[in-house]
Amino acid sequence: MRIFNKYQPLLIAKYVKTFFKGRLYIHGRGAYSYARGMLIMPEQADDRHRKTVSEINRLIGQLNSPQPAA
C-alpha cells in the first residue's frame, strides 16, 4: 500500500498506471483500490471519492493516449 501525503493527481495517476493493481491511501481523501491501471470507485463512495476517482482516471486516460508530434 502506497501512502501519498499530499493530493498530487498527476503523480498518483502515473503510479496507478505503472503498478496496475493494488491499494493506495491519500492523506485527507482516504483509501482507494486500483486494478487494470485505473482507480476503482469504492462501494461507499462520497462526493470527494467520486471526484478523486474521476479526475485520476481522466489523467490516466490522457497519459495512455498518444501525444501528437510537435
N, C-alpha and C positions, 0 to 999 in steps of 0.2 A: 504494500500500500504506500503510495507516494503522498506526501503532505505538502501542499502549497500554502505558504504563509500569507501570500497576497494573491488577489484575483488578477491574473495576467492571462487574458483569453488566448492570445497567440501562443504563448509558452505552453499552456495547457493543451491546446489543440495539437501542437507538434508532438507533445509527449504521448497523447492518446493515439495519434496516427502511427507513431513509431512502435509503441509497445502492444498495440492491437487488442489486448484483453487484460482486464484487471480491475482494480479499485483505486480511487483517489479521494483525498479529502482537501477541501478548500476552506481555509480559515474564514469564518464568518458566513459561509454558504452551506457547508455540510458535506456529507459523504455522497459519492457518486460511483457507479459502476460503468464500465465500458466494455464493449465486445465488438468484434469485426471493425475496429478502428473508429467507432462512434460512441458517444455517451448514450446511456440508456436512461429513459425517463423513470424515476422512482415511482413505485405504486402510490405512495402517499406524498405526491408532489404538491408543493405550494407554488405560488406565483414566482417567487425568486428562483426555485428549482427549474421551473419551465423556461424562464428567460435565460438562465445559465446554460441549460442543455441546448436550447435552440441556437444561442449565439456561438457556442463552442462547435456544434455540428455544422453550422454555416461556415465557420472558418476552416474546418477540416475539408469541407467540400471545395472551398476556394484553393486550399493547398493541393488538393488532388487534381484539380482541373489544369490542363496545360496552359502555360502562360504564352501569349503571343511574343514573337521575337521583335525586339526593338530596332 
